Amino acid sequence: MNNPEIRLSAKDILDKEFKTSMRGYNPDEVDKFLDSIIQDYEAYQKRVAQLEKENQKLRQEMKQLSERPQRQTSTANAGSTNYDILQRLSNLEKKVFGSKLYE
């Protein structure tokens, strides 16, 4: 197991054997084992909740990042296009009207 909080796997639970006494299984041993199972399930629940929260956060960030470049690209292209148009108009005015216009 990668998570140190989780001590038991499904195989551990399946393979667990209890000692028998005169009346059957030792109740204290069974109770201790069930307590371990309960702790593991609580740890699983916490881990799942943490991963779901992280997953939701990453999905939101991914959505924001996927939307951002489109907006920046369109704004950058518009600004670049406007600058190019103004530069071309300025050059055209210089050629058509000569340098008298800018003196």
OpenMM code with the backbone's topology and positions (N, CA, C; nanometers):
from openmm import Vec3, app, unit

residues = "MET ASN ASN PRO GLU ILE ARG LEU SER ALA LYS ASP ILE LEU ASP LYS GLU PHE LYS THR SER MET ARG GLY TYR ASN PRO ASP GLU VAL ASP LYS PHE LEU ASP SER ILE ILE GLN ASP TYR GLU ALA TYR GLN LYS ARG VAL ALA GLN LEU GLU LYS GLU ASN GLN LYS LEU ARG GLN GLU MET LYS GLN LEU SER GLU ARG PRO GLN ARG GLN THR SER THR ALA ASN ALA GLY SER THR ASN TYR ASP ILE LEU GLN ARG LEU SER ASN LEU GLU LYS LYS VAL PHE GLY SER LYS LEU TYR GLU".split()
positions = [
    Vec3(0.0835, -0.1185, 0.0000),
    Vec3(0.0000, 0.0000, 0.0000),
    Vec3(0.0882, 0.1252, 0.0000),
    Vec3(0.0490, 0.2257, -0.0760),
    Vec3(0.1252, 0.3495, -0.0823),
    Vec3(0.0940, 0.4431, 0.0340),
    Vec3(-0.0289, 0.4384, 0.0830),
    Vec3(-0.0719, 0.5276, 0.1886),
    Vec3(-0.0438, 0.4634, 0.3246),
    Vec3(0.0365, 0.5269, 0.4100),
    Vec3(0.0711, 0.4658, 0.5394),
    Vec3(-0.0482, 0.4560, 0.6335),
    Vec3(-0.1539, 0.5362, 0.6132),
    Vec3(-0.2718, 0.5298, 0.6995),
    Vec3(-0.3509, 0.4012, 0.6764),
    Vec3(-0.3412, 0.3431, 0.5571),
    Vec3(-0.4178, 0.2246, 0.5216),
    Vec3(-0.3305, 0.1018, 0.5452),
    Vec3(-0.3702, 0.0229, 0.6418),
    Vec3(-0.2879, -0.0909, 0.6821),
    Vec3(-0.3322, -0.2227, 0.6197),
    Vec3(-0.4555, -0.2333, 0.5747),
    Vec3(-0.5078, -0.3607, 0.5266),
    Vec3(-0.5500, -0.3502, 0.3803),
    Vec3(-0.5272, -0.4606, 0.3088),
    Vec3(-0.5762, -0.4692, 0.1717),
    Vec3(-0.6929, -0.5678, 0.1703),
    Vec3(-0.7600, -0.5773, 0.0573),
    Vec3(-0.8703, -0.6724, 0.0447),
    Vec3(-0.8190, -0.8146, 0.0665),
    Vec3(-0.6985, -0.8420, 0.0196),
    Vec3(-0.6392, -0.9761, 0.0373),
    Vec3(-0.6123, -1.0042, 0.1849),
    Vec3(-0.5658, -0.9032, 0.2588),
    Vec3(-0.5428, -0.9211, 0.4023),
    Vec3(-0.6719, -0.9583, 0.4747),
    Vec3(-0.7790, -0.8912, 0.4389),
    Vec3(-0.9079, -0.9188, 0.5029),
    Vec3(-0.9553, -1.0592, 0.4662),
    Vec3(-0.9421, -1.0926, 0.3385),
    Vec3(-0.9869, -1.2237, 0.2915),
    Vec3(-0.9068, -1.3369, 0.3550),
    Vec3(-0.7775, -1.3168, 0.3702),
    Vec3(-0.6895, -1.4220, 0.4223),
    Vec3(-0.6844, -1.4298, 0.5749),
    Vec3(-0.7468, -1.3372, 0.6424),
    Vec3(-0.7399, -1.3344, 0.7894),
    Vec3(-0.8079, -1.4580, 0.8480),
    Vec3(-0.7358, -1.5253, 0.9376),
    Vec3(-0.7900, -1.6419, 1.0079),
    Vec3(-0.7889, -1.6125, 1.1572),
    Vec3(-0.8989, -1.6460, 1.2242),
    Vec3(-0.9102, -1.6240, 1.3673),
    Vec3(-0.8910, -1.7561, 1.4402),
    Vec3(-0.8297, -1.7461, 1.5555),
    Vec3(-0.8132, -1.8645, 1.6395),
    Vec3(-0.9479, -1.8980, 1.7032),
    Vec3(-0.9725, -2.0236, 1.7190),
    Vec3(-1.0986, -2.0643, 1.7822),
    Vec3(-1.0738, -2.0994, 1.9283),
    Vec3(-1.1741, -2.0779, 2.0070),
    Vec3(-1.1685, -2.1158, 2.1479),
    Vec3(-1.2841, -2.2119, 2.1742),
    Vec3(-1.3140, -2.2362, 2.2956),
    Vec3(-1.4196, -2.3316, 2.3298),
    Vec3(-1.5535, -2.2905, 2.2678),
    Vec3(-1.5796, -2.1660, 2.2619),
    Vec3(-1.7094, -2.1183, 2.2135),
    Vec3(-1.7008, -2.0678, 2.0687),
    Vec3(-1.5941, -2.0863, 2.0023),
    Vec3(-1.5797, -2.0388, 1.8652),
    Vec3(-1.4649, -1.9400, 1.8551),
    Vec3(-1.4836, -1.8351, 1.7762),
    Vec3(-1.3794, -1.7337, 1.7583),
    Vec3(-1.3581, -1.6550, 1.8863),
    Vec3(-1.2373, -1.6062, 1.9020),
    Vec3(-1.2053, -1.5214, 2.0163),
    Vec3(-1.2654, -1.3834, 1.9893),
    Vec3(-1.3646, -1.3407, 2.0657),
    Vec3(-1.4335, -1.2138, 2.0394),
    Vec3(-1.3404, -1.0920, 2.0446),
    Vec3(-1.2432, -1.0925, 2.1324),
    Vec3(-1.1505, -0.9784, 2.1409),
    Vec3(-1.0672, -0.9658, 2.0131),
    Vec3(-1.0238, -1.0788, 1.9599),
    Vec3(-0.9444, -1.0778, 1.8376),
    Vec3(-1.0283, -1.0290, 1.7188),
    Vec3(-1.1511, -1.0744, 1.7118),
    Vec3(-1.2407, -1.0307, 1.6039),
    Vec3(-1.2675, -0.8813, 1.6160),
    Vec3(-1.2936, -0.8341, 1.7381),
    Vec3(-1.3201, -0.6911, 1.7585),
    Vec3(-1.1999, -0.6059, 1.7190),
    Vec3(-1.0792, -0.6474, 1.7534),
    Vec3(-0.9585, -0.5731, 1.7163),
    Vec3(-0.9435, -0.5673, 1.5641),
    Vec3(-0.9701, -0.6808, 1.4990),
    Vec3(-0.9588, -0.6837, 1.3532),
    Vec3(-1.0642, -0.5936, 1.2884),
    Vec3(-1.1847, -0.5979, 1.3391),
    Vec3(-1.2906, -0.5114, 1.2852),
    Vec3(-1.2593, -0.3637, 1.3093),
    Vec3(-1.1987, -0.3327, 1.4229),
    Vec3(-1.1561, -0.1945, 1.4492),
    Vec3(-1.0547, -0.1488, 1.3442),
    Vec3(-0.9615, -0.2370, 1.3076),
    Vec3(-0.8633, -0.2044, 1.2034),
    Vec3(-0.9328, -0.1799, 1.0694),
    Vec3(-1.0315, -0.2621, 1.0382),
    Vec3(-1.1054, -0.2458, 0.9128),
    Vec3(-1.1782, -0.1118, 0.9113),
    Vec3(-1.2399, -0.0787, 1.0232),
    Vec3(-1.3129, 0.0483, 1.0324),
    Vec3(-1.2168, 0.1656, 1.0135),
    Vec3(-1.1000, 0.1598, 1.0758),
    Vec3(-1.0013, 0.2671, 1.0594),
    Vec3(-0.9562, 0.2793, 0.9144),
    Vec3(-0.9373, 0.1663, 0.8490),
    Vec3(-0.8984, 0.1702, 0.7077),
    Vec3(-1.0073, 0.2331, 0.6217),
    Vec3(-1.1296, 0.1959, 0.6456),
    Vec3(-1.2371, 0.2534, 0.5659),
    Vec3(-1.2498, 0.4037, 0.5897),
    Vec3(-1.2283, 0.4466, 0.7126),
    Vec3(-1.2291, 0.5903, 0.7401),
    Vec3(-1.1163, 0.6598, 0.6639),
    Vec3(-0.9990, 0.5964, 0.6615),
    Vec3(-0.8854, 0.6532, 0.5877),
    Vec3(-0.9162, 0.6570, 0.4382),
    Vec3(-0.9794, 0.5509, 0.3871),
    Vec3(-1.0197, 0.5504, 0.2454),
    Vec3(-1.1170, 0.6638, 0.2155),
    Vec3(-1.2138, 0.6817, 0.3034),
    Vec3(-1.3120, 0.7870, 0.2824),
    Vec3(-1.2472, 0.9245, 0.2806),
    Vec3(-1.1547, 0.9486, 0.3737),
    Vec3(-1.0838, 1.0772, 0.3757),
    Vec3(-1.0029, 1.0972, 0.2479),
    Vec3(-0.9346, 0.9910, 0.2048),
    Vec3(-0.8509, 0.9988, 0.0843),
    Vec3(-0.9363, 1.0237, -0.0401),
    Vec3(-1.0478, 0.9561, -0.0484),
    Vec3(-1.1375, 0.9747, -0.1628),
    Vec3(-1.1901, 1.1181, -0.1646),
    Vec3(-1.2309, 1.1690, -0.0483),
    Vec3(-1.2796, 1.3070, -0.0404),
    Vec3(-1.1706, 1.4058, -0.0815),
    Vec3(-1.0483, 1.3810, -0.0350),
    Vec3(-0.9354, 1.4678, -0.0706),
    Vec3(-0.9096, 1.4641, -0.2208),
    Vec3(-0.9107, 1.3460, -0.2800),
    Vec3(-0.8856, 1.3329, -0.4236),
    Vec3(-0.9981, 1.3946, -0.5061),
    Vec3(-1.1206, 1.3810, -0.4601),
    Vec3(-1.2325, 1.4429, -0.5314),
    Vec3(-1.2203, 1.5951, -0.5295),
    Vec3(-1.1819, 1.6492, -0.4145),
    Vec3(-1.1631, 1.7940, -0.4026),
    Vec3(-1.0500, 1.8409, -0.4946),
    Vec3(-0.9395, 1.7676, -0.4930),
    Vec3(-0.8255, 1.8007, -0.5795),
    Vec3(-0.8632, 1.7890, -0.7272),
    Vec3(-0.9384, 1.6861, -0.7598),
    Vec3(-0.9825, 1.6650, -0.8971),
    Vec3(-1.0705, 1.7812, -0.9435),
    Vec3(-1.1629, 1.8241, -0.8584),
    Vec3(-1.2498, 1.9362, -0.8923),
    Vec3(-1.1684, 2.0641, -0.9137),
    Vec3(-1.0709, 2.0873, -0.8251),
    Vec3(-0.9857, 2.2064, -0.8368),
    Vec3(-0.9068, 2.2038, -0.9680),
    Vec3(-0.8494, 2.0874, -1.0016),
    Vec3(-0.7709, 2.0753, -1.1248),
    Vec3(-0.8587, 2.0911, -1.2484),
    Vec3(-0.9810, 2.0413, -1.2434),
    Vec3(-1.0731, 2.0594, -1.3567),
    Vec3(-1.1053, 2.2075, -1.3782),
    Vec3(-1.1256, 2.2804, -1.2671),
    Vec3(-1.1524, 2.4238, -1.2780),
    Vec3(-1.0325, 2.4968, -1.3365),
    Vec3(-0.9121, 2.4634, -1.2896),
    Vec3(-0.7913, 2.5267, -1.3427),
    Vec3(-0.7734, 2.4945, -1.4908),
    Vec3(-0.8005, 2.3702, -1.5271),
    Vec3(-0.7868, 2.3297, -1.6666),
    Vec3(-0.8865, 2.4060, -1.7540),
    Vec3(-1.0083, 2.4233, -1.7030),
    Vec3(-1.1101, 2.4974, -1.7782),
    Vec3(-1.0678, 2.6439, -1.7961),
    Vec3(-1.0155, 2.7035, -1.6896),
    Vec3(-0.9702, 2.8424, -1.6969),
    Vec3(-0.8531, 2.8566, -1.7942),
    Vec3(-0.7600, 2.7628, -1.7903),
    Vec3(-0.6444, 2.7694, -1.8798),
    Vec3(-0.6847, 2.7469, -2.0252),
    Vec3(-0.7821, 2.6621, -2.0477),
    Vec3(-0.8238, 2.6369, -2.1860),
    Vec3(-0.8989, 2.7565, -2.2427),
    Vec3(-0.9658, 2.8335, -2.1567),
    Vec3(-1.0373, 2.9523, -2.2030),
    Vec3(-0.9436, 3.0713, -2.2198),
    Vec3(-0.8415, 3.0827, -2.1376),
    Vec3(-0.7517, 3.1986, -2.1359),
    Vec3(-0.6778, 3.2195, -2.2681),
    Vec3(-0.6124, 3.1192, -2.3256),
    Vec3(-0.5378, 3.1437, -2.4486),
    Vec3(-0.6248, 3.1928, -2.5635),
    Vec3(-0.7485, 3.1474, -2.5703),
    Vec3(-0.8372, 3.1923, -2.6769),
    Vec3(-0.8648, 3.3414, -2.6640),
    Vec3(-0.8907, 3.3866, -2.5429),
    Vec3(-0.9163, 3.5292, -2.5212),
    Vec3(-0.7920, 3.6122, -2.5493),
    Vec3(-0.6774, 3.5674, -2.4984),
    Vec3(-0.5539, 3.6419, -2.5189),
    Vec3(-0.5157, 3.6446, -2.6654),
    Vec3(-0.5329, 3.5358, -2.7341),
    Vec3(-0.4978, 3.5288, -2.8750),
    Vec3(-0.5830, 3.6238, -2.9557),
    Vec3(-0.7143, 3.6249, -2.9291),
    Vec3(-0.8015, 3.7127, -3.0066),
    Vec3(-0.7717, 3.8591, -2.9752),
    Vec3(-0.7440, 3.8915, -2.8486),
    Vec3(-0.7098, 4.0287, -2.8109),
    Vec3(-0.5757, 4.0683, -2.8710),
    Vec3(-0.4787, 3.9810, -2.8635),
    Vec3(-0.3465, 4.0103, -2.9180),
    Vec3(-0.3542, 4.0270, -3.0691),
    Vec3(-0.4287, 3.9422, -3.1354),
    Vec3(-0.4433, 3.9537, -3.2803),
    Vec3(-0.5131, 4.0826, -3.3184),
    Vec3(-0.6153, 4.1235, -3.2431),
    Vec3(-0.6869, 4.2474, -3.2720),
    Vec3(-0.5936, 4.3669, -3.2549),
    Vec3(-0.5169, 4.3690, -3.1440),
    Vec3(-0.4237, 4.4791, -3.1209),
    Vec3(-0.3151, 4.4835, -3.2270),
    Vec3(-0.2643, 4.3697, -3.2638),
    Vec3(-0.1616, 4.3611, -3.3664),
    Vec3(-0.2160, 4.4060, -3.5013),
    Vec3(-0.3363, 4.3626, -3.5315),
    Vec3(-0.3995, 4.4007, -3.6584),
    Vec3(-0.4253, 4.5502, -3.6631),
    Vec3(-0.4735, 4.6085, -3.5532),
    Vec3(-0.4976, 4.7530, -3.5490),
    Vec3(-0.3684, 4.8310, -3.5665),
    Vec3(-0.2629, 4.7860, -3.5023),
    Vec3(-0.1340, 4.8537, -3.5158),
    Vec3(-0.0852, 4.8458, -3.6601),
    Vec3(-0.0970, 4.7288, -3.7204),
    Vec3(-0.0549, 4.7125, -3.8603),
    Vec3(-0.1330, 4.8046, -3.9531),
    Vec3(-0.2630, 4.8146, -3.9303),
    Vec3(-0.3466, 4.9018, -4.0144),
    Vec3(-0.3046, 5.0472, -3.9978),
    Vec3(-0.2836, 5.0898, -3.8735),
    Vec3(-0.2412, 5.2286, -3.8503),
    Vec3(-0.1044, 5.2561, -3.9121),
    Vec3(-0.0142, 5.1620, -3.9027),
    Vec3(0.1181, 5.1789, -3.9624),
    Vec3(0.1082, 5.1907, -4.1139),
    Vec3(0.0258, 5.1078, -4.1754),
    Vec3(0.0082, 5.1139, -4.3209),
    Vec3(-0.0565, 5.2444, -4.3646),
    Vec3(-0.1561, 5.2914, -4.2861),
    Vec3(-0.2184, 5.4205, -4.3190),
    Vec3(-0.1177, 5.5349, -4.3104),
    Vec3(-0.0348, 5.5297, -4.2068),
    Vec3(0.0665, 5.6325, -4.1913),
    Vec3(0.1627, 5.6322, -4.3103),
    Vec3(0.2072, 5.5144, -4.3514),
    Vec3(0.2975, 5.5040, -4.4669),
    Vec3(0.2292, 5.5515, -4.5948),
    Vec3(0.1028, 5.5178, -4.6104),
    Vec3(0.0281, 5.5594, -4.7287),
    Vec3(0.0123, 5.7115, -4.7327),
    Vec3(-0.0198, 5.7724, -4.6186),
    Vec3(-0.0324, 5.9186, -4.6120),
    Vec3(0.0992, 5.9862, -4.6480),
    Vec3(0.2096, 5.9311, -4.5989),
    Vec3(0.3400, 5.9887, -4.6311),
    Vec3(0.3656, 5.9843, -4.7810),
    Vec3(0.3314, 5.8753, -4.8448),
    Vec3(0.3555, 5.8620, -4.9881),
    Vec3(0.2617, 5.9497, -5.0696),
    Vec3(0.1351, 5.9550, -5.0266),
    Vec3(0.0368, 6.0306, -5.1039),
    Vec3(0.0548, 6.1809, -5.0838),
    Vec3(0.0659, 6.2252, -4.9616),
    Vec3(0.0711, 6.3675, -4.9336),
    Vec3(0.2123, 6.4196, -4.9152),
    Vec3(0.3071, 6.3326, -4.9089),
    Vec3(0.4463, 6.3746, -4.8931),
    Vec3(0.4756, 6.4114, -4.7498),
    Vec3(0.5916, 6.4649, -4.7286),
    Vec3(0.6361, 6.4974, -4.5935),
    Vec3(0.5739, 6.6277, -4.5436),
    Vec3(0.5020, 6.7044, -4.6305),
    Vec3(0.4415, 6.8300, -4.5895),
    Vec3(0.3371, 6.8081, -4.4794),
    Vec3(0.2700, 6.6983, -4.4834),
    Vec3(0.1657, 6.6703, -4.3858),
    Vec3(0.2234, 6.6556, -4.2441),
    Vec3(0.3438, 6.6065, -4.2336),
    Vec3(0.4019, 6.5804, -4.1019),
    Vec3(0.4985, 6.6881, -4.0558),
    Vec3(0.5066, 6.7986, -4.1286),
    Vec3(0.5979, 6.9073, -4.0875),
    Vec3(0.5322, 7.0023, -3.9947),
] * unit.nanometer
topology = app.Topology()
chain = topology.addChain("A")
for resn in residues:
    res = topology.addResidue(resn, chain)
    for name in ("N", "CA", "C"):
        topology.addAtom(name, app.Element.getBySymbol(name[0]), res)
